[in-house]
Amino acid sequence: MDAAGLGPQHGFDAVRTQSRGILRAMDEIMGLFPTPFMRVPGALEPRLVKGLIEHFASLASRNNSSSTNLSHTEMLQPGDSPLLVETAALLTPKLVDFGALLFGERIGWSVKEMWVNVLDTGGRQAMHNHANSFVSGVVYLTPTHPDSQTVFMKSPGGHDFAFKNDHAKMTPSAFSADKWVSPAPQPGDLVLFPSYLMHAVPPNPGERRISMAFNAIPTRFDSWGYKITFGG
């Protein structure tokens, strides 16, 4: 028997309290309209991760405007290497899964652009989001120092209260926090998120951190017969 005097078959989520002979359900907290974030451990196998590092890390010659220790490649094209074609083929089914969460239908998706980021010791990525796309993602190619895991920020909309309860004794939750630190990634791990979501990388105190970022678009949207298609 559990603490409420009910059989264990009810489970933790179905615990009931007895008050004056009336069986009362527990209060429920529901997250309205949550933002999806998909994590795919080991999306790329070690052979492919190694090949991407060897082929593209040395091509990261574009300096970041906010950090001298962060550089990027040019936007990569499928013809640049068969490795990119193989990578896109592995990413696309995950984009279909994630797109179904965002738009309620399993529609076609294509990777719009890809680029490699090289974050050396002391480098950081300023807060930003990705324009002209619907889903963005990151594939981590090297280990990441715990202090430089990707951080996601709550959108600065007009729905927040003007005053905040912010002090040393308060405990942030999913409903009150301003930022969320993504799980520690391993080489080959993939994360997907809506392109509008603000994110950043804190200063990297560890060794060189290499990742591949990309943006994706659906093949079409259908709003009760009014169809929009995307192509490139």
GROMACS elastic network, one bead per residue, 0.5 to 0.9 nm:
[ bonds ]
;  ai    aj funct       b0    kb
    1     4     6  0.78207   500
    1     5     6  0.56162   500
    1     6     6  0.55951   500
    1     8     6  0.57991   500
    2     5     6  0.54161   500
    2     6     6  0.56616   500
    2     7     6  0.63334   500
    2     8     6  0.61146   500
    2    11     6  0.87944   500
    2    12     6  0.87002   500
    2    15     6  0.81430   500
    3     6     6  0.74668   500
    3    15     6  0.84119   500
    3    17     6  0.89752   500
    4     7     6  0.87909   500
    4    15     6  0.66790   500
    4    16     6  0.62034   500
    4    17     6  0.56935   500
    4    18     6  0.71591   500
    5    16     6  0.86041   500
    5    17     6  0.84799   500
    5    18     6  0.85700   500
    6     9     6  0.82453   500
    6    10     6  0.71615   500
    6    15     6  0.74604   500
    6    16     6  0.76286   500
    7    10     6  0.61522   500
    7    11     6  0.82301   500
    8    11     6  0.56379   500
    8    12     6  0.81346   500
   10    13     6  0.76092   500
   10    14     6  0.53332   500
   10    15     6  0.66691   500
   10    16     6  0.89833   500
   11    14     6  0.54518   500
   11    15     6  0.66807   500
   12    15     6  0.55937   500
   13    16     6  0.89598   500
   13    26     6  0.86287   500
   14    25     6  0.77648   500
   14    26     6  0.79093   500
   15    25     6  0.74493   500
   15    26     6  0.70904   500
   16    23     6  0.65497   500
   16    24     6  0.58824   500
   16    25     6  0.53262   500
   16    26     6  0.62563   500
   17    22     6  0.84484   500
   17    23     6  0.62389   500
   17    24     6  0.57066   500
   17    25     6  0.69475   500
   17    26     6  0.73949   500
   18    21     6  0.61533   500
   18    22     6  0.60021   500
   18    23     6  0.52630   500
   18    24     6  0.66154   500
   19    22     6  0.54126   500
   19    23     6  0.67661   500
   19    24     6  0.74110   500
   20    23     6  0.85334   500
   25    28     6  0.87718   500
   31    34     6  0.59895   500
   31   174     6  0.88030   500
   31   175     6  0.82506   500
   35   102     6  0.86634   500
   35   193     6  0.82948   500
   35   194     6  0.79510   500
   35   197     6  0.88882   500
   36    98     6  0.80702   500
   36   101     6  0.72680   500
   36   102     6  0.75612   500
   36   192     6  0.85319   500
   36   193     6  0.66105   500
   36   194     6  0.75836   500
   37    98     6  0.83924   500
   37   191     6  0.72000   500
   37   192     6  0.59061   500
   37   193     6  0.50042   500
   37   194     6  0.77801   500
   38    94     6  0.88550   500
   38    98     6  0.70398   500
   38   190     6  0.81067   500
   38   191     6  0.54878   500
   38   192     6  0.50482   500
   38   193     6  0.66045   500
   39   183     6  0.85112   500
   39   189     6  0.74231   500
   39   190     6  0.58617   500
   39   192     6  0.66298   500
   40    43     6  0.57551   500
   40    94     6  0.83188   500
   40   188     6  0.88652   500
   40   189     6  0.58040   500
   40   191     6  0.61504   500
   40   192     6  0.84069   500
   41    44     6  0.84985   500
   41   185     6  0.78762   500
   41   186     6  0.74993   500
   41   187     6  0.88029   500
   41   188     6  0.70426   500
   41   190     6  0.63237   500
   41   191     6  0.84878   500
   42    45     6  0.63049   500
   42    46     6  0.84619   500
   42   186     6  0.76236   500
   42   187     6  0.73584   500
   42   190     6  0.72566   500
   43    90     6  0.73174   500
   43    91     6  0.77301   500
   43   139     6  0.81324   500
   43   188     6  0.56189   500
   43   189     6  0.54265   500
   43   190     6  0.58542   500
   44    47     6  0.81677   500
   44    48     6  0.62539   500
   44    49     6  0.63716   500
   44    87     6  0.74050   500
   44    90     6  0.74791   500
   44    91     6  0.87906   500
   44   139     6  0.81518   500
   44   141     6  0.89971   500
   44   187     6  0.81988   500
   44   189     6  0.68441   500
   44   190     6  0.79611   500
   45    48     6  0.55661   500
   45    49     6  0.63524   500
   45    50     6  0.87901   500
   45   187     6  0.87172   500
   45   188     6  0.62148   500
   46    50     6  0.60094   500
   46    51     6  0.85037   500
   46   141     6  0.89864   500
   46   187     6  0.76076   500
   46   188     6  0.67936   500
   47    50     6  0.52753   500
   47    51     6  0.62743   500
   47    52     6  0.88092   500
   48    51     6  0.50394   500
   48    52     6  0.62129   500
   48    53     6  0.86907   500
   48    83     6  0.71144   500
   48    86     6  0.84247   500
   48    87     6  0.78246   500
   48   188     6  0.83915   500
   49    52     6  0.52640   500
   49    53     6  0.63513   500
   49    54     6  0.87494   500
   49   140     6  0.85643   500
   49   141     6  0.57245   500
   49   142     6  0.83464   500
   49   187     6  0.71377   500
   49   188     6  0.61082   500
   50    53     6  0.52579   500
   50    54     6  0.62220   500
   50    55     6  0.85816   500
   50   141     6  0.77455   500
   51    54     6  0.51850   500
   51    55     6  0.59897   500
   51    56     6  0.83970   500
   51    83     6  0.72678   500
   52    55     6  0.52084   500
   52    56     6  0.57965   500
   52    57     6  0.75683   500
   52    83     6  0.67786   500
   52    84     6  0.81517   500
   52   116     6  0.88689   500
   52   141     6  0.78947   500
   52   212     6  0.87194   500
   53    56     6  0.55677   500
   53    57     6  0.52159   500
   53    58     6  0.82234   500
   53   116     6  0.88060   500
   53   141     6  0.69523   500
   53   142     6  0.84557   500
   53   210     6  0.75927   500
   53   211     6  0.87366   500
   54    57     6  0.62310   500
   54    58     6  0.74984   500
   55    58     6  0.71272   500
   55    59     6  0.78086   500
   55    81     6  0.83745   500
   55    83     6  0.88039   500
   56    59     6  0.51409   500
   56    60     6  0.69297   500
   56    73     6  0.74675   500
   56   115     6  0.88649   500
   56   116     6  0.68621   500
   57    60     6  0.56843   500
   57    72     6  0.86273   500
   57    73     6  0.79069   500
   57   116     6  0.69671   500
   57   117     6  0.77877   500
   57   118     6  0.67342   500
   57   210     6  0.74290   500
   58    61     6  0.75759   500
   58    73     6  0.85945   500
   58   118     6  0.89945   500
   59    62     6  0.85870   500
   59    72     6  0.78389   500
   59    73     6  0.55809   500
   59    74     6  0.80296   500
   59   116     6  0.84987   500
   60    63     6  0.80831   500
   60    71     6  0.55231   500
   60    74     6  0.73372   500
   60   115     6  0.87759   500
   60   116     6  0.67973   500
   60   117     6  0.68324   500
   60   118     6  0.66493   500
   61    71     6  0.60557   500
   61    72     6  0.60711   500
   61    73     6  0.59102   500
   61    74     6  0.79381   500
   62    70     6  0.86235   500
   62    71     6  0.52772   500
   62    72     6  0.50208   500
   62    73     6  0.60133   500
   62    74     6  0.70731   500
   63    66     6  0.87178   500
   63    67     6  0.77311   500
   63    68     6  0.65210   500
   63    69     6  0.79016   500
   63    70     6  0.63078   500
   63    72     6  0.65304   500
   64    67     6  0.54902   500
   64    68     6  0.63636   500
   64    69     6  0.78239   500
   64    70     6  0.55387   500
   64    71     6  0.53903   500
   64    72     6  0.71072   500
   64   125     6  0.82437   500
   65    68     6  0.74087   500
   65    70     6  0.87451   500
   66    70     6  0.83562   500
   66   124     6  0.80073   500
   66   125     6  0.73192   500
   66   126     6  0.66519   500
   67    70     6  0.55641   500
   67    71     6  0.83190   500
   67   122     6  0.86373   500
   67   123     6  0.58324   500
   67   124     6  0.60459   500
   67   125     6  0.70024   500
   67   126     6  0.80885   500
   68    71     6  0.76495   500
   68   122     6  0.87908   500
   68   123     6  0.67771   500
   68   124     6  0.87283   500
   69   118     6  0.82228   500
   69   119     6  0.61500   500
   69   120     6  0.52964   500
   69   121     6  0.69113   500
   69   122     6  0.63260   500
   69   124     6  0.73165   500
   70   117     6  0.71969   500
   70   118     6  0.57947   500
   70   120     6  0.62429   500
   70   121     6  0.89382   500
   70   122     6  0.86922   500
   70   123     6  0.53181   500
   70   124     6  0.65861   500
   70   125     6  0.73590   500
   71   116     6  0.84973   500
   71   117     6  0.59309   500
   71   118     6  0.53363   500
   71   119     6  0.66722   500
   71   120     6  0.85309   500
   72    75     6  0.87899   500
   72   115     6  0.68690   500
   72   116     6  0.56467   500
   72   118     6  0.62287   500
   72   119     6  0.87882   500
   73    76     6  0.74585   500
   73   115     6  0.56732   500
   73   116     6  0.54500   500
   73   117     6  0.68148   500
   73   118     6  0.85945   500
   74   114     6  0.87066   500
   74   115     6  0.64329   500
   74   116     6  0.81519   500
   75   113     6  0.62598   500
   75   114     6  0.57981   500
   75   115     6  0.52016   500
   75   116     6  0.84236   500
   76    79     6  0.83730   500
   76    80     6  0.66296   500
   76    81     6  0.89278   500
   76    84     6  0.81731   500
   76   113     6  0.66357   500
   76   114     6  0.53983   500
   76   115     6  0.56447   500
   76   116     6  0.83950   500
   77    80     6  0.54144   500
   77    81     6  0.79748   500
   77    84     6  0.77368   500
   77   113     6  0.73872   500
   77   114     6  0.75462   500
   78    81     6  0.63167   500
   78    82     6  0.70834   500
   78    83     6  0.84248   500
   78    84     6  0.56979   500
   78    85     6  0.57238   500
   78    88     6  0.88089   500
   79    82     6  0.70827   500
   79    84     6  0.80908   500
   79    85     6  0.81807   500
   80    83     6  0.84681   500
   80    84     6  0.74623   500
   81    84     6  0.56702   500
   81    85     6  0.72890   500
   82    85     6  0.51625   500
   82    86     6  0.63063   500
   82    87     6  0.86052   500
   83    86     6  0.51264   500
   83    87     6  0.60692   500
   83    88     6  0.86246   500
   84    88     6  0.60623   500
   84    89     6  0.85285   500
   84   114     6  0.84919   500
   85    88     6  0.52077   500
   85    89     6  0.62284   500
   85    90     6  0.88383   500
   86    89     6  0.51987   500
   86    90     6  0.65575   500
   86    91     6  0.88851   500
   87    90     6  0.52690   500
   87    91     6  0.62997   500
   87    92     6  0.87890   500
   88    91     6  0.50027   500
   88    92     6  0.60323   500
   88   110     6  0.82019   500
   88   111     6  0.66260   500
   89    92     6  0.55483   500
   89    93     6  0.76082   500
   90    93     6  0.66037   500
   90    94     6  0.76032   500
   91    94     6  0.54544   500
   91    95     6  0.63552   500
   91    96     6  0.89836   500
   91   111     6  0.81861   500
   91   190     6  0.85242   500
   92    96     6  0.63775   500
   92    97     6  0.88168   500
   92   108     6  0.85445   500
   92   109     6  0.64974   500
   92   110     6  0.66295   500
   92   111     6  0.73170   500
   92   216     6  0.89806   500
   93    96     6  0.50786   500
   93    97     6  0.64421   500
   93    98     6  0.87524   500
   93   109     6  0.83980   500
   94    97     6  0.50354   500
   94    98     6  0.61523   500
   94    99     6  0.84149   500
   94   192     6  0.84942   500
   95    98     6  0.50393   500
   95    99     6  0.58058   500
   95   100     6  0.84959   500
   95   108     6  0.85652   500
   95   109     6  0.64619   500
   95   110     6  0.81955   500
   95   111     6  0.88137   500
   95   135     6  0.77840   500
   95   192     6  0.78070   500
   95   216     6  0.78955   500
   96    99     6  0.50560   500
   96   100     6  0.62907   500
   96   101     6  0.89824   500
   96   105     6  0.86769   500
   96   106     6  0.57679   500
   96   107     6  0.63600   500
   96   108     6  0.64874   500
   96   109     6  0.62667   500
   96   218     6  0.87611   500
   97   100     6  0.53757   500
   97   101     6  0.69805   500
   97   106     6  0.68903   500
   98   101     6  0.52895   500
   98   102     6  0.66658   500
   98   103     6  0.88699   500
   98   106     6  0.87531   500
   98   135     6  0.84174   500
   98   192     6  0.74621   500
   98   193     6  0.82830   500
   99   102     6  0.50285   500
   99   103     6  0.58991   500
   99   104     6  0.74481   500
   99   105     6  0.71954   500
   99   106     6  0.66552   500
   99   107     6  0.72947   500
   99   108     6  0.87816   500
   99   109     6  0.80915   500
   99   134     6  0.89203   500
   99   135     6  0.78401   500
   99   218     6  0.80802   500
  100   103     6  0.53449   500
  100   107     6  0.73775   500
  101   104     6  0.57095   500
  101   105     6  0.77098   500
  101   106     6  0.87624   500
  102   105     6  0.82950   500
  102   194     6  0.81985   500
  103   106     6  0.81743   500
  103   107     6  0.88015   500
  103   221     6  0.89408   500
  107   218     6  0.68634   500
  107   219     6  0.71083   500
  107   220     6  0.76006   500
  107   221     6  0.85228   500
  108   217     6  0.87444   500
  108   218     6  0.57001   500
  108   219     6  0.52648   500
  108   220     6  0.76029   500
  109   216     6  0.68200   500
  109   217     6  0.57800   500
  109   219     6  0.55880   500
  109   220     6  0.86211   500
  110   215     6  0.88018   500
  110   216     6  0.56264   500
  110   217     6  0.57140   500
  110   218     6  0.63139   500
  110   219     6  0.71114   500
  110   231     6  0.88472   500
  111   114     6  0.75270   500
  111   214     6  0.69824   500
  111   215     6  0.60156   500
  111   217     6  0.66103   500
  111   218     6  0.88756   500
  112   133     6  0.78587   500
  112   214     6  0.73027   500
  112   215     6  0.54905   500
  112   217     6  0.63529   500
  112   231     6  0.89503   500
  112   232     6  0.76025   500
  113   213     6  0.84380   500
  113   214     6  0.54719   500
  113   215     6  0.55229   500
  113   216     6  0.71729   500
  114   212     6  0.69633   500
  114   213     6  0.57432   500
  114   215     6  0.67394   500
  115   211     6  0.85919   500
  115   212     6  0.56855   500
  115   213     6  0.55331   500
  115   214     6  0.64009   500
  116   210     6  0.71671   500
  116   211     6  0.57716   500
  116   213     6  0.62312   500
  116   214     6  0.87693   500
  117   209     6  0.80673   500
  117   210     6  0.56536   500
  117   211     6  0.52837   500
  117   212     6  0.60691   500
  117   213     6  0.73863   500
  118   208     6  0.69220   500
  118   209     6  0.59601   500
  118   211     6  0.68067   500
  118   212     6  0.89358   500
  119   122     6  0.80386   500
  119   123     6  0.55404   500
  119   124     6  0.69551   500
  119   125     6  0.83638   500
  119   204     6  0.73364   500
  119   207     6  0.85484   500
  119   208     6  0.56877   500
  119   210     6  0.62007   500
  119   211     6  0.84187   500
  120   123     6  0.54674   500
  120   124     6  0.85161   500
  120   204     6  0.70799   500
  120   205     6  0.86753   500
  120   206     6  0.80237   500
  120   207     6  0.65471   500
  120   209     6  0.63255   500
  120   210     6  0.85290   500
  121   124     6  0.87757   500
  121   203     6  0.78200   500
  121   204     6  0.53186   500
  121   205     6  0.54693   500
  121   206     6  0.56905   500
  121   207     6  0.57189   500
  121   208     6  0.60739   500
  121   209     6  0.82144   500
  122   203     6  0.53892   500
  122   205     6  0.57158   500
  122   206     6  0.79683   500
  123   201     6  0.87343   500
  123   202     6  0.80121   500
  123   203     6  0.52904   500
  123   204     6  0.55268   500
  123   205     6  0.82065   500
  124   148     6  0.79451   500
  124   200     6  0.78487   500
  124   201     6  0.54522   500
  124   202     6  0.52353   500
  124   204     6  0.62291   500
  125   128     6  0.83622   500
  125   199     6  0.86870   500
  125   200     6  0.53450   500
  125   202     6  0.65911   500
  125   203     6  0.76359   500
  126   199     6  0.79591   500
  126   200     6  0.52843   500
  126   201     6  0.66953   500
  126   202     6  0.78744   500
  127   151     6  0.88253   500
  127   152     6  0.86328   500
  127   153     6  0.83682   500
  127   198     6  0.62817   500
  127   199     6  0.52393   500
  127   201     6  0.76324   500
  128   196     6  0.88699   500
  128   197     6  0.81864   500
  128   198     6  0.52718   500
  128   199     6  0.56638   500
  128   200     6  0.65131   500
  129   195     6  0.61854   500
  129   196     6  0.55006   500
  129   197     6  0.58275   500
  129   199     6  0.64138   500
  129   200     6  0.87289   500
  130   133     6  0.67270   500
  130   134     6  0.84791   500
  130   135     6  0.87218   500
  130   136     6  0.72506   500
  130   194     6  0.88901   500
  130   195     6  0.51459   500
  130   196     6  0.61960   500
  130   197     6  0.79948   500
  130   198     6  0.83121   500
  130   215     6  0.76475   500
  131   134     6  0.82361   500
  131   195     6  0.69435   500
  131   196     6  0.72638   500
  131   215     6  0.89898   500
  132   195     6  0.83584   500
  132   215     6  0.85062   500
  132   217     6  0.85317   500
  133   136     6  0.72554   500
  133   194     6  0.86248   500
  133   195     6  0.61304   500
  133   196     6  0.84640   500
  133   215     6  0.59145   500
  133   216     6  0.58182   500
  133   217     6  0.55838   500
  133   218     6  0.88666   500
  134   193     6  0.87508   500
  134   194     6  0.59422   500
  134   195     6  0.51744   500
  134   196     6  0.75414   500
  134   215     6  0.74068   500
  134   216     6  0.62396   500
  134   217     6  0.56167   500
  134   218     6  0.76871   500
  135   192     6  0.68298   500
  135   193     6  0.58044   500
  135   196     6  0.82949   500
  135   214     6  0.85959   500
  135   215     6  0.59342   500
  135   216     6  0.52520   500
  135   217     6  0.66940   500
  135   218     6  0.88180   500
  136   191     6  0.84628   500
  136   192     6  0.58095   500
  136   193     6  0.55829   500
  136   194     6  0.60642   500
  136   195     6  0.50169   500
  136   196     6  0.87102   500
  136   213     6  0.74536   500
  136   214     6  0.57167   500
  136   216     6  0.61073   500
  137   190     6  0.70156   500
  137   191     6  0.54202   500
  137   193     6  0.62117   500
  137   194     6  0.85330   500
  137   195     6  0.83247   500
  137   212     6  0.83410   500
  137   213     6  0.56772   500
  137   214     6  0.54342   500
  137   215     6  0.64945   500
  137   216     6  0.82973   500
  138   189     6  0.82436   500
  138   190     6  0.57264   500
  138   191     6  0.54524   500
  138   192     6  0.68138   500
  138   211     6  0.66562   500
  138   212     6  0.56289   500
  138   214     6  0.65141   500
  139   187     6  0.78413   500
  139   188     6  0.61825   500
  139   189     6  0.56808   500
  139   191     6  0.66579   500
  139   211     6  0.56701   500
  139   212     6  0.50724   500
  139   213     6  0.63191   500
  139   214     6  0.85232   500
  140   143     6  0.75029   500
  140   144     6  0.80522   500
  140   185     6  0.67854   500
  140   186     6  0.67329   500
  140   187     6  0.51836   500
  140   188     6  0.55991   500
  140   189     6  0.56193   500
  140   190     6  0.66019   500
  140   191     6  0.86395   500
  140   209     6  0.83010   500
  140   210     6  0.66216   500
  140   212     6  0.64382   500
  140   213     6  0.86037   500
  141   144     6  0.89876   500
  141   186     6  0.77570   500
  141   188     6  0.56572   500
  141   189     6  0.77944   500
  141   209     6  0.77481   500
  141   210     6  0.54651   500
  141   211     6  0.50676   500
  141   212     6  0.71188   500
  142   185     6  0.88990   500
  142   186     6  0.71360   500
  142   188     6  0.79881   500
  142   208     6  0.79067   500
  142   209     6  0.57578   500
  142   210     6  0.54813   500
  142   211     6  0.70377   500
  143   184     6  0.89447   500
  143   185     6  0.71320   500
  143   186     6  0.57650   500
  143   187     6  0.58424   500
  143   207     6  0.85100   500
  143   208     6  0.85765   500
  143   209     6  0.66447   500
  143   210     6  0.81476   500
  144   147     6  0.82204   500
  144   148     6  0.65902   500
  144   149     6  0.64881   500
  144   184     6  0.72672   500
  144   185     6  0.66815   500
  144   186     6  0.73999   500
  144   187     6  0.84678   500
  144   204     6  0.86059   500
  144   206     6  0.77093   500
  144   207     6  0.81229   500
  144   208     6  0.84290   500
  144   209     6  0.59999   500
  144   210     6  0.84508   500
  145   148     6  0.54334   500
  145   149     6  0.67838   500
  145   184     6  0.84230   500
  145   204     6  0.69080   500
  145   205     6  0.70789   500
  145   206     6  0.54439   500
  145   207     6  0.75419   500
  145   209     6  0.80353   500
  146   149     6  0.57154   500
  146   184     6  0.67625   500
  146   204     6  0.88456   500
  146   206     6  0.86452   500
  147   150     6  0.89822   500
  147   201     6  0.88412   500
  147   202     6  0.68270   500
  147   203     6  0.74196   500
  147   204     6  0.65901   500
  147   205     6  0.70779   500
  147   206     6  0.82887   500
  148   151     6  0.82854   500
  148   201     6  0.56804   500
  148   203     6  0.60638   500
  148   204     6  0.50587   500
  148   205     6  0.74803   500
  148   206     6  0.81913   500
  148   209     6  0.88593   500
  149   181     6  0.65957   500
  149   182     6  0.63663   500
  149   183     6  0.74447   500
  149   184     6  0.64551   500
  149   185     6  0.78021   500
  149   200     6  0.88325   500
  149   201     6  0.63233   500
  149   202     6  0.72535   500
  149   204     6  0.87280   500
  150   180     6  0.86649   500
  150   181     6  0.61493   500
  150   182     6  0.56886   500
  150   183     6  0.83516   500
  150   184     6  0.87695   500
  150   199     6  0.69106   500
  150   200     6  0.58860   500
  150   202     6  0.73808   500
  151   179     6  0.66280   500
  151   180     6  0.56499   500
  151   182     6  0.59962   500
  151   198     6  0.86039   500
  151   199     6  0.54726   500
  151   200     6  0.53191   500
  151   201     6  0.60138   500
  151   202     6  0.75694   500
  152   178     6  0.85860   500
  152   179     6  0.54972   500
  152   180     6  0.51435   500
  152   181     6  0.63229   500
  152   182     6  0.72731   500
  152   197     6  0.71210   500
  152   198     6  0.58474   500
  152   200     6  0.65532   500
  152   201     6  0.88736   500
  153   156     6  0.84376   500
  153   177     6  0.87862   500
  153   178     6  0.58248   500
  153   180     6  0.63858   500
  153   181     6  0.88874   500
  153   197     6  0.71723   500
  153   198     6  0.53262   500
  153   199     6  0.57744   500
  153   200     6  0.81548   500
  154   157     6  0.84645   500
  154   177     6  0.78346   500
  154   178     6  0.52881   500
  154   179     6  0.59691   500
  154   180     6  0.82140   500
  154   197     6  0.76616   500
  154   198     6  0.71226   500
  154   199     6  0.89854   500
  155   178     6  0.85700   500
  155   196     6  0.84374   500
  155   197     6  0.67852   500
  155   198     6  0.65980   500
  156   159     6  0.84196   500
  156   160     6  0.81967   500
  157   160     6  0.70321   500
  158   161     6  0.83224   500
  160   163     6  0.84445   500
  160   164     6  0.87217   500
  161   164     6  0.67696   500
  164   176     6  0.89414   500
  165   170     6  0.74296   500
  165   176     6  0.89235   500
  166   169     6  0.83512   500
  166   170     6  0.65387   500
  166   171     6  0.89908   500
  166   172     6  0.88481   500
  167   170     6  0.57225   500
  167   171     6  0.88618   500
  168   171     6  0.82347   500
  171   176     6  0.86513   500
  171   177     6  0.87484   500
  172   175     6  0.77042   500
  172   176     6  0.55199   500
  172   177     6  0.50060   500
  172   178     6  0.85030   500
  173   176     6  0.52269   500
  173   177     6  0.55791   500
  174   177     6  0.58731   500
  174   178     6  0.87412   500
  174   180     6  0.84194   500
  175   178     6  0.87853   500
  177   180     6  0.74209   500
  179   199     6  0.88278   500
  181   184     6  0.86751   500
  182   185     6  0.82359   500
  185   188     6  0.82759   500
  185   189     6  0.60313   500
  185   190     6  0.82243   500
  186   189     6  0.55928   500
  187   190     6  0.88643   500
  187   211     6  0.88203   500
  192   195     6  0.89021   500
  193   196     6  0.84232   500
  193   197     6  0.71013   500
  194   197     6  0.57464   500
  195   198     6  0.80919   500
  195   215     6  0.75950   500
  195   216     6  0.87842   500
  201   204     6  0.79212   500
  204   207     6  0.76906   500
  204   208     6  0.82775   500
  204   209     6  0.80282   500
  206   209     6  0.79687   500
  217   220     6  0.85470   500
  217   230     6  0.71906   500
  217   231     6  0.85175   500
  218   221     6  0.74687   500
  218   229     6  0.79793   500
  218   230     6  0.67216   500
  218   231     6  0.87859   500
  219   228     6  0.84968   500
  219   229     6  0.56864   500
  219   230     6  0.52585   500
  219   231     6  0.69387   500
  220   227     6  0.68532   500
  220   228     6  0.53436   500
  220   230     6  0.58316   500
  220   231     6  0.88691   500
  221   226     6  0.81972   500
  221   227     6  0.56263   500
  221   228     6  0.51894   500
  221   229     6  0.64756   500
  221   230     6  0.86299   500
  222   225     6  0.58607   500
  222   226     6  0.56613   500
  222   228     6  0.65164   500
  222   229     6  0.87390   500
  223   226     6  0.50156   500
  223   227     6  0.62490   500
  223   228     6  0.84567   500
  224   227     6  0.79815   500
